[in-house]
Amino acid sequence: MSHAATGVAEDNYLNHEKGLWSWLTTIDHKRIGIMYFIAISTFFLLGGIFALLIRAELFSPGETLFSADTYNRIMTYHGAVMVFMVIVPGIPAIFGNFVLPIMIGAKDVAFPKLNLASWYLFMIGAAVTASALFMKQVDTGWTFYTPYSSLKTGAGVIPMVLGVFIMGFSSILTGLNFVVTTHKLRAPGMTMNRIPLMVWALYSTAIIQVLATPVLAITLLLLIAEKTLGVGIFDPALGGDPILFQHFFWFYSHPAVYIMILPAMGVISELIATFSRKVIFGYTAIAYSSLAIAAVSFLVWGHHLFVSGQSEFAGLLFSFLTMLVGVPTAIKLFNWISTMYKGSVRLDAPMLFAIGFMFLFTIGGLTGVFLASTGMDIHFHDTYFVVAHFHYVMVGGTLMAFMGALLYWFPKVTGKMPSDLLGRISWALIFTGFNVTFYPQFILGSMGMPRRYFDYLPEFTSLNQMSTVGSWFIGSGFVVGLIAIFHGLLKGEKAPENPWGGKTLEWTIASPPTHENFEKTPVVTGGPYEYR
């Protein structure tokens, strides 16, 4: 296929229509991706502020800035905002919407109006959830465990849970759109064995979104019914079973971990191939490992319940299945490293974030093996070891990939180049600060410091202070990243046709893309990553 655009198209998706109303009623997948970016970035700022407040309070034992009740509420808000409003929707909603149709040679997603409806559902759900910020006693933690969410908590639990329920519909509809788009709108010659690995990752994620999210939706509705109608479902005071809530919640929430991480893995596959100047090593293995992770994700929720009193046989089975997830994950890591081997590796800012992802996610994955072992989990359960493991996977994984994707596709989205220097500084601050923040928490957890606690013993002070100082570096890194984006928008150089030397279809069209992406439908004849 030979179609190359030079410079910025006179008519592109940004100026095709003008005015706020044209954005609010758009069915262009690219504009919808931009609207998701603005919303999710705002929520990320809010969740990040809550995180900094948590670490500031934990700088020293005792009451430092606010009371225990306030601390519990801030912790709940931080978790709920970052999980349900940032990390779960982040990469699929923003980059999936923008690049998936272009990568397969389509003019839009399969259901453009449904795509816009997904954005509105996300915004409505976020607004309902945000209303809980102004109500008292929303201190359940982001997992909404009963009986904490039903016995003594105030009315704020209901809007928070209802908002997450509404955002779940947005996730389901987006996933449905991606599955149908991938199957039905591929360009001629673009077989499933030729689609980019980013598309494979988004496709696998979409399957989880469609199948797992309804379980969470039903669970949250039951929680609301119990709280409003007094029906005993989960609350033991009403004759319910709180362990049942844990089963329902984690049946969704552990697959949700892969909703967060699989798209990030897709981003890394693109960055490693592009900046190593090589065709990805083991394309088929990476593609099918995404499906394998999606499949196994539905079978591992029980490792969250090792101390709940479930049978030893169930614990043994869930332990084995949890460790099994490490196999397809290790396949990806091995193939990424093999792609870099003897490649002409360029350490531009996006590639630094990709390498940072590989380092941090590997630590997160290996410490997950500790928690998958029933004997060790009994000691580590509900300690800061779990906090560190979770953040190494989610923040060290998903958000590193998010920053890499943002810098990588910035020229395609805007037609301008981001500042590589500011991108490198952002990476250095985030990567350094992240390890300074969360590595000490592995030690704290091993020493027995419980998570979610407002106070701690004096012997934990020095490690907590180190962790708090690290959080300031992380915050500074994301601020520099934000400055890099604004600098690129205002003063960035005009992006060349293909600044990184990417091999996928989005780099064969103008930057920014035209309203309909392609002047004529491309015909694909090469193998994976040989389209040009």
C-alpha positions as CSV (number, residue, x, y, z in Angstrom):
1,M,0.0,0.0,0.0
2,S,1.4,3.4,-0.9
3,H,-0.4,6.4,0.4
4,A,1.6,9.1,2.1
5,A,0.5,12.6,3.1
6,T,2.9,15.4,3.6
7,G,2.2,18.1,6.2
8,V,-1.1,19.0,7.8
9,A,-4.2,18.4,5.7
10,E,-6.1,21.6,5.0
11,D,-9.3,19.8,6.1
12,N,-8.7,17.7,9.2
13,Y,-10.9,16.3,12.0
14,L,-10.0,19.3,14.2
15,N,-11.3,22.0,11.8
16,H,-13.8,19.9,9.8
17,E,-16.6,21.5,11.9
18,K,-16.2,24.3,14.4
19,G,-17.9,25.3,17.7
20,L,-18.5,23.6,21.0
21,W,-21.8,22.1,19.8
22,S,-20.0,20.3,16.9
23,W,-17.8,18.6,19.5
24,L,-20.6,17.7,21.9
25,T,-22.6,16.1,19.0
26,T,-19.7,14.6,17.1
27,I,-19.7,11.0,16.0
28,D,-16.1,11.1,14.8
29,H,-14.1,8.5,16.8
30,K,-11.1,10.8,16.9
31,R,-12.9,13.7,18.5
32,I,-14.6,11.4,21.0
33,G,-11.1,10.1,21.9
34,I,-10.0,13.8,22.5
35,M,-13.1,14.4,24.7
36,Y,-12.2,11.3,26.8
37,F,-8.7,12.6,27.1
38,I,-9.8,15.9,28.5
39,A,-12.2,14.3,31.0
40,I,-9.9,11.5,32.2
41,S,-6.9,13.9,32.5
42,T,-9.1,16.1,34.8
43,F,-10.0,13.1,36.9
44,F,-6.4,12.0,37.0
45,L,-5.5,15.4,38.4
46,L,-8.1,15.0,41.1
47,G,-7.1,11.5,42.0
48,G,-3.4,12.5,42.1
49,I,-4.2,15.3,44.5
50,F,-5.9,12.8,46.8
51,A,-2.9,10.5,46.6
52,L,-0.5,13.4,47.6
53,L,-2.8,14.2,50.5
54,I,-2.7,10.6,51.7
55,R,1.1,10.5,51.6
56,A,1.4,13.9,53.3
57,E,-0.8,12.6,56.2
58,L,1.4,9.5,56.5
59,F,4.6,11.5,56.6
60,S,4.7,11.1,60.4
61,P,2.8,9.0,63.0
62,G,-0.4,10.4,64.6
63,E,-2.6,13.1,63.2
64,T,-0.6,15.2,60.8
65,L,-3.1,17.1,58.6
66,F,-6.5,15.7,59.1
67,S,-8.6,13.3,61.2
68,A,-8.9,9.5,60.7
69,D,-12.4,9.9,59.2
70,T,-11.2,12.5,56.7
71,Y,-8.3,10.2,55.8
72,N,-10.6,7.3,55.2
73,R,-12.8,9.4,52.9
74,I,-9.8,10.8,50.9
75,M,-8.5,7.2,50.5
76,T,-11.9,6.1,49.2
77,Y,-12.0,9.0,46.7
78,H,-8.5,8.4,45.6
79,G,-9.1,4.7,44.9
80,A,-12.5,5.1,43.3
81,V,-11.4,8.0,41.0
82,M,-8.2,6.4,39.9
83,V,-9.6,2.9,39.3
84,F,-13.0,3.6,37.8
85,M,-12.4,7.0,36.2
86,V,-8.8,6.9,35.1
87,I,-7.0,3.6,34.8
88,V,-9.9,1.3,33.6
89,P,-11.2,3.7,30.8
90,G,-7.8,5.4,30.2
91,I,-6.0,3.7,27.3
92,P,-9.1,2.0,25.6
93,A,-11.3,5.1,25.7
94,I,-8.6,7.6,24.6
95,F,-6.1,5.8,22.4
96,G,-8.4,2.9,21.5
97,N,-11.0,5.3,20.2
98,F,-8.5,7.4,18.2
99,V,-6.2,4.8,16.6
100,L,-8.1,1.4,16.5
101,P,-10.2,2.3,13.4
102,I,-7.3,3.8,11.6
103,M,-5.0,0.9,12.4
104,I,-7.4,-1.5,10.6
105,G,-8.1,0.8,7.7
106,A,-11.6,1.9,8.8
107,K,-13.3,5.3,8.6
108,D,-14.9,5.0,12.0
109,V,-16.0,2.5,14.6
110,A,-18.9,0.2,13.8
111,F,-21.5,2.2,15.9
112,P,-20.5,5.9,15.9
113,K,-23.6,7.1,17.7
114,L,-23.2,4.4,20.4
115,N,-19.6,5.6,20.8
116,L,-20.8,9.1,21.6
117,A,-23.5,7.7,23.9
118,S,-20.6,5.8,25.7
119,W,-18.9,9.1,26.4
120,Y,-22.1,10.7,27.8
121,L,-22.7,7.7,30.0
122,F,-19.1,8.0,31.3
123,M,-19.6,11.7,32.0
124,I,-23.0,11.2,33.7
125,G,-21.6,8.4,35.8
126,A,-18.5,10.5,36.8
127,A,-20.8,13.4,37.7
128,V,-23.0,11.2,39.9
129,T,-19.8,9.7,41.6
130,A,-18.3,13.1,42.1
131,S,-21.5,14.2,43.9
132,A,-20.5,11.8,46.7
133,L,-17.4,14.0,47.3
134,F,-19.7,16.5,49.0
135,M,-21.5,14.0,51.2
136,K,-20.2,12.7,54.5
137,Q,-19.2,9.1,55.5
138,V,-18.1,7.7,52.1
139,D,-15.3,5.9,53.8
140,T,-15.7,2.3,52.5
141,G,-12.6,2.1,50.4
142,W,-12.9,1.8,46.6
143,T,-14.0,-1.9,47.0
144,F,-17.2,-0.9,48.8
145,Y,-16.9,-4.0,51.0
146,T,-20.0,-4.8,53.1
147,P,-20.8,-4.4,55.9
148,Y,-18.6,-1.2,55.8
149,S,-20.8,0.2,52.9
150,S,-24.1,-0.6,54.5
151,L,-24.1,-0.5,58.3
152,K,-23.0,3.0,59.4
153,T,-22.0,4.8,56.3
154,G,-24.0,7.9,55.1
155,A,-26.0,8.4,52.0
156,G,-22.9,9.3,49.9
157,V,-22.3,5.6,49.3
158,I,-25.4,5.3,47.0
159,P,-24.4,8.0,44.5
160,M,-20.8,6.8,44.4
161,V,-21.9,3.2,43.7
162,L,-24.6,4.4,41.3
163,G,-22.0,6.5,39.4
164,V,-19.7,3.4,39.0
165,F,-22.8,1.4,37.8
166,I,-23.5,4.0,35.1
167,M,-19.8,4.2,34.0
168,G,-19.9,0.4,33.7
169,F,-22.4,0.8,30.8
170,S,-20.0,3.1,29.1
171,S,-17.3,0.4,29.4
172,I,-19.6,-2.3,28.1
173,L,-20.7,-0.3,25.0
174,T,-17.2,0.7,24.2
175,G,-16.1,-2.9,24.4
176,L,-18.9,-4.0,22.2
177,N,-18.0,-1.3,19.6
178,F,-14.4,-2.4,19.5
179,V,-15.3,-6.1,19.1
180,V,-17.6,-5.5,16.2
181,T,-15.3,-2.9,14.6
182,T,-12.4,-5.3,14.7
183,H,-14.4,-8.1,13.1
184,K,-16.4,-6.2,10.5
185,L,-14.5,-3.1,9.4
186,R,-11.0,-4.3,8.6
187,A,-9.6,-3.1,5.3
188,P,-9.3,-5.6,2.4
189,G,-6.3,-7.9,3.1
190,M,-6.2,-7.0,6.8
191,T,-6.8,-10.4,8.2
192,M,-6.8,-11.1,11.9
193,N,-3.3,-12.4,11.6
194,R,-2.2,-9.0,10.2
195,I,-3.8,-6.6,12.6
196,P,-1.5,-4.6,14.9
197,L,-0.8,-5.9,18.3
198,M,-2.4,-2.8,19.8
199,V,-5.6,-3.9,18.1
200,W,-5.2,-7.4,19.5
201,A,-4.8,-6.0,23.0
202,L,-7.9,-3.7,22.7
203,Y,-9.9,-6.6,21.2
204,S,-9.0,-8.9,24.2
205,T,-9.8,-6.1,26.6
206,A,-13.1,-5.5,25.0
207,I,-14.1,-9.1,25.5
208,I,-13.4,-8.7,29.2
209,Q,-15.4,-5.5,29.3
210,V,-18.4,-7.0,27.7
211,L,-18.4,-10.2,29.8
212,A,-17.2,-9.1,33.2
213,T,-18.7,-5.6,33.7
214,P,-22.3,-6.8,34.0
215,V,-21.4,-8.8,37.0
216,L,-20.1,-5.7,38.8
217,A,-23.3,-3.8,37.7
218,I,-25.6,-6.4,39.2
219,T,-23.5,-6.5,42.4
220,L,-23.6,-2.7,42.8
221,L,-27.4,-2.7,42.2
222,L,-27.8,-5.3,44.9
223,L,-25.7,-3.2,47.2
224,I,-28.0,-0.2,46.6
225,A,-31.1,-2.3,47.1
226,E,-29.8,-3.6,50.4
227,K,-29.0,-0.1,51.6
228,T,-32.2,1.5,50.5
229,L,-34.7,-1.3,51.0
230,G,-33.1,-3.1,53.9
231,V,-33.0,-6.5,52.1
232,G,-30.4,-8.8,53.5
233,I,-28.1,-9.8,50.7
234,F,-24.5,-9.0,51.8
235,D,-24.9,-7.4,55.3
236,P,-24.7,-10.1,58.1
237,A,-26.7,-7.8,60.3
238,L,-29.6,-8.4,57.9
239,G,-28.9,-12.0,57.4
240,G,-26.7,-11.5,54.3
241,D,-23.3,-13.0,53.4
242,P,-20.4,-10.5,53.1
243,I,-18.2,-13.2,51.4
244,L,-20.8,-13.3,48.6
245,F,-20.1,-9.7,47.9
246,Q,-16.4,-10.4,47.7
247,H,-17.0,-13.2,45.2
248,F,-19.1,-11.0,43.0
249,F,-16.9,-8.0,43.3
250,W,-13.6,-9.8,42.5
251,F,-15.1,-11.8,39.7
252,Y,-15.3,-8.5,37.9
253,S,-12.4,-6.6,39.6
254,H,-9.6,-9.1,38.9
255,P,-10.5,-9.2,35.1
256,A,-10.6,-5.4,35.5
257,V,-6.9,-5.5,36.4
258,Y,-6.4,-6.9,32.8
259,I,-8.8,-4.3,31.4
260,M,-6.2,-1.8,32.8
261,I,-3.1,-3.6,31.8
262,L,-3.8,-5.4,28.4
263,P,-4.2,-2.1,26.5
264,A,-0.9,-0.9,28.1
265,M,0.8,-4.1,26.8
266,G,-0.6,-3.3,23.3
267,V,1.0,0.2,23.5
268,I,4.3,-1.3,24.6
269,S,4.3,-3.7,21.6
270,E,3.9,-0.8,19.3
271,L,6.6,1.3,21.0
272,I,9.2,-1.5,21.2
273,A,8.8,-2.5,17.5
274,T,8.9,1.2,16.3
275,F,11.9,2.3,18.4
276,S,13.9,-0.9,17.9
277,R,13.5,-0.5,14.1
278,K,12.5,-4.2,13.9
279,V,9.4,-6.2,13.1
280,I,8.1,-7.5,16.4
281,F,9.5,-10.8,17.5
282,G,6.9,-13.6,17.9
283,Y,3.8,-11.7,16.6
284,T,1.5,-14.7,16.9
285,A,2.6,-15.5,20.4
286,I,2.1,-12.0,21.6
287,A,-1.3,-11.8,19.9
288,Y,-2.7,-15.0,21.3
289,S,-1.1,-14.4,24.8
290,S,-3.5,-11.4,25.0
291,L,-6.5,-13.7,24.5
292,A,-5.0,-16.2,26.9
293,I,-4.7,-13.5,29.6
294,A,-8.3,-12.4,29.0
295,A,-9.5,-16.1,29.3
296,V,-7.5,-16.9,32.5
297,S,-8.5,-13.6,34.1
298,F,-12.0,-14.9,34.7
299,L,-10.7,-17.9,36.7
300,V,-8.4,-16.2,39.3
301,W,-10.6,-14.0,41.5
302,G,-10.4,-16.4,44.5
303,H,-6.8,-15.4,45.4
304,H,-8.4,-12.3,46.9
305,L,-10.2,-14.6,49.4
306,F,-7.4,-16.7,50.7
307,V,-8.1,-15.5,54.3
308,S,-11.9,-15.5,54.0
309,G,-12.4,-19.1,55.1
310,Q,-12.8,-20.7,51.6
311,S,-11.8,-24.3,51.4
312,E,-8.1,-25.4,51.1
313,F,-8.9,-27.1,47.8
314,A,-10.3,-23.8,46.4
315,G,-7.3,-21.9,47.6
316,L,-4.9,-24.4,46.0
317,L,-6.8,-24.2,42.7
318,F,-6.9,-20.4,42.6
319,S,-3.2,-20.3,43.6
320,F,-2.3,-22.5,40.6
321,L,-4.5,-20.5,38.2
322,T,-3.1,-17.2,39.4
323,M,0.4,-18.3,38.8
324,L,-0.7,-19.5,35.3
325,V,-1.3,-15.9,34.3
326,G,2.4,-15.4,34.5
327,V,3.0,-17.6,31.4
328,P,1.4,-15.4,28.7
329,T,2.7,-12.3,30.5
330,A,6.2,-13.7,30.4
331,I,5.8,-14.5,26.7
332,K,5.2,-10.8,26.0
333,L,8.2,-9.7,28.1
334,F,10.5,-12.3,26.4
335,N,9.3,-11.2,22.9
336,W,9.7,-7.5,23.7
337,I,13.3,-8.1,24.9
338,S,14.0,-10.3,21.8
339,T,12.7,-7.5,19.6
340,M,15.1,-5.1,21.2
341,Y,18.0,-7.6,20.8
342,K,20.3,-6.4,18.0
343,G,17.8,-3.8,17.1
344,S,18.7,-0.2,16.3
345,V,17.1,1.1,19.6
346,R,16.3,4.8,19.8
347,L,15.8,6.1,23.4
348,D,13.3,8.8,22.6
349,A,10.9,9.7,25.4
350,P,8.2,7.2,24.4
351,M,10.7,4.4,24.4
352,L,12.0,5.4,27.8
353,F,8.4,5.0,29.1
354,A,8.2,1.6,27.4
355,I,11.4,0.4,29.1
356,G,10.2,1.9,32.4
357,F,7.0,-0.1,32.0
358,M,8.9,-3.4,31.4
359,F,11.0,-2.8,34.5
360,L,8.2,-1.8,36.9
361,F,5.6,-4.2,35.6
362,T,8.1,-7.1,36.0
363,I,8.6,-6.2,39.6
364,G,4.8,-6.0,40.0
365,G,4.3,-9.4,38.3
366,L,6.9,-11.2,40.3
367,T,5.6,-9.9,43.6
368,G,2.2,-11.1,42.5
369,V,3.6,-14.6,42.7
370,F,4.2,-14.0,46.4
371,L,0.5,-13.1,46.8
372,A,-0.6,-16.0,44.7
373,S,1.0,-18.4,47.2
374,T,-1.5,-19.2,49.9
375,G,1.0,-19.5,52.7
376,M,2.8,-16.2,52.0
377,D,-0.5,-14.4,51.3
378,I,-1.6,-15.0,54.8
379,H,1.3,-12.8,56.1
380,F,1.2,-10.2,53.3
381,H,-2.6,-9.9,53.1
382,D,-3.9,-6.4,53.8
383,T,-0.4,-5.0,54.3
384,Y,1.5,-2.4,52.4
385,F,3.1,-5.2,50.4
386,V,-0.2,-5.5,48.6
387,V,-0.3,-1.7,48.1
388,A,3.2,-1.7,46.5
389,H,2.4,-4.7,44.3
390,F,-0.9,-3.1,43.1
391,H,0.8,0.2,42.3
392,Y,3.8,-1.4,40.5
393,V,1.3,-3.2,38.2
394,M,-1.2,-0.4,37.7
395,V,0.8,2.9,38.0
396,G,4.2,1.4,37.0
397,G,2.4,-0.5,34.2
398,T,-0.7,1.3,32.9
399,L,0.3,4.9,33.5
400,M,3.9,4.5,32.2
401,A,2.3,3.1,29.0
402,F,-0.2,5.9,29.0
403,M,2.5,8.5,29.0
404,G,4.4,6.6,26.3
405,A,1.3,6.4,24.2
406,L,0.6,10.1,24.7
407,L,4.0,11.2,23.4
408,Y,4.0,8.6,20.6
409,W,0.7,9.5,19.1
410,F,0.9,13.2,19.9
411,P,2.2,14.1,16.4
412,K,-0.6,12.0,14.8
413,V,-3.3,13.7,17.0
414,T,-2.1,17.3,16.7
415,G,0.2,17.5,13.8
416,K,2.9,18.9,16.1
417,M,5.9,17.3,17.8
418,P,6.1,17.1,21.6
419,S,9.2,18.3,23.4
420,D,11.5,15.3,23.7
421,L,13.6,17.0,26.5
422,L,10.5,17.6,28.6
423,G,9.3,14.1,27.9
424,R,12.7,12.7,29.2
425,I,12.6,14.8,32.3
426,S,9.0,13.7,33.0
427,W,10.1,10.0,32.6
428,A,13.1,10.5,34.9
429,L,11.0,12.1,37.7
430,I,8.2,9.6,37.4
431,F,10.4,6.5,37.2
432,T,12.7,7.7,40.1
433,G,9.9,8.9,42.3
434,F,7.8,5.8,41.7
435,N,10.5,3.5,43.0
436,V,11.3,5.7,45.9
437,T,7.6,5.8,46.8
438,F,6.6,2.2,46.4
439,Y,9.7,0.0,46.9
440,P,9.8,0.9,50.6
441,Q,6.2,-0.2,50.9
442,F,7.3,-3.8,50.1
443,I,9.6,-3.6,53.2
444,L,6.8,-2.0,55.3
445,G,4.4,-4.8,54.3
446,S,7.0,-7.5,55.1
447,M,7.4,-5.8,58.5
448,G,3.7,-6.1,59.1
449,M,2.4,-2.5,58.5
450,P,-1.3,-2.9,57.6
451,R,-2.7,-0.9,54.7
452,R,-5.6,1.6,54.9
453,Y,-4.5,2.7,58.4
454,F,-4.5,6.3,59.4
455,D,-1.7,5.8,61.9
456,Y,1.3,3.6,62.3
457,L,4.0,2.5,64.8
458,P,7.1,4.8,65.2
459,E,9.5,2.1,63.7
460,F,7.8,2.6,60.3
461,T,8.4,6.3,60.2
462,S,11.6,6.5,58.1
463,L,10.3,4.3,55.3
464,N,7.0,6.2,55.2
465,Q,8.8,9.5,55.0
466,M,10.9,8.1,52.1
467,S,7.6,7.0,50.4
468,T,6.1,10.5,50.8
469,V,9.1,12.3,49.4
470,G,9.0,9.9,46.4
471,S,5.3,10.9,45.8
472,W,6.4,14.5,45.3
473,F,8.8,13.4,42.5
474,I,5.9,11.5,40.8
475,G,3.6,14.5,41.1
476,S,6.4,16.7,39.6
477,G,6.9,14.2,36.8
478,F,3.3,14.3,35.7
479,V,3.3,18.1,35.9
480,V,6.3,18.2,33.6
481,G,4.5,15.8,31.3
482,L,1.5,18.2,31.2
483,I,3.8,21.1,30.4
484,A,5.3,19.0,27.6
485,I,1.8,18.5,26.1
486,F,1.0,22.3,26.3
487,H,4.4,23.2,24.9
488,G,3.9,20.8,22.0
489,L,0.4,22.3,21.3
490,L,1.6,25.9,21.5
491,K,5.2,25.8,20.3
492,G,5.7,22.4,18.9
493,E,7.4,21.9,15.5
494,K,5.3,20.8,12.6
495,A,5.3,17.0,12.6
496,P,6.8,15.2,9.6
497,E,4.8,12.5,7.8
498,N,6.1,9.7,10.0
499,P,8.3,11.1,12.8
500,W,9.0,7.8,14.5
501,G,9.2,5.5,11.5
502,G,6.1,3.5,12.5
503,K,4.9,0.7,10.3
504,T,1.1,0.7,11.1
505,L,-1.6,2.3,8.9
506,E,-2.1,5.4,11.0
507,W,1.4,6.6,9.9
508,T,0.3,6.5,6.2
509,I,-2.2,9.3,6.5
510,A,-2.0,13.0,7.2
511,S,-1.3,14.4,10.7
512,P,-3.8,15.4,12.0
513,P,-6.0,12.9,10.1
514,T,-8.8,14.0,7.8
515,H,-12.4,13.6,9.0
516,E,-12.8,10.2,7.3
517,N,-9.2,9.1,7.9
518,F,-8.5,7.7,4.4
519,E,-9.2,9.2,1.0
520,K,-9.8,5.7,-0.3
521,T,-10.0,2.4,1.5
522,P,-6.5,1.0,1.8
523,V,-5.6,-2.5,0.5
524,V,-3.2,-4.4,2.7
525,T,-0.9,-6.9,1.1
526,G,2.1,-7.2,3.5
527,G,2.3,-9.3,6.7
528,P,2.1,-7.8,10.2
529,Y,4.0,-4.5,10.4
530,E,4.9,-4.7,6.7
531,Y,2.1,-2.5,5.4
532,R,4.3,0.2,4.1
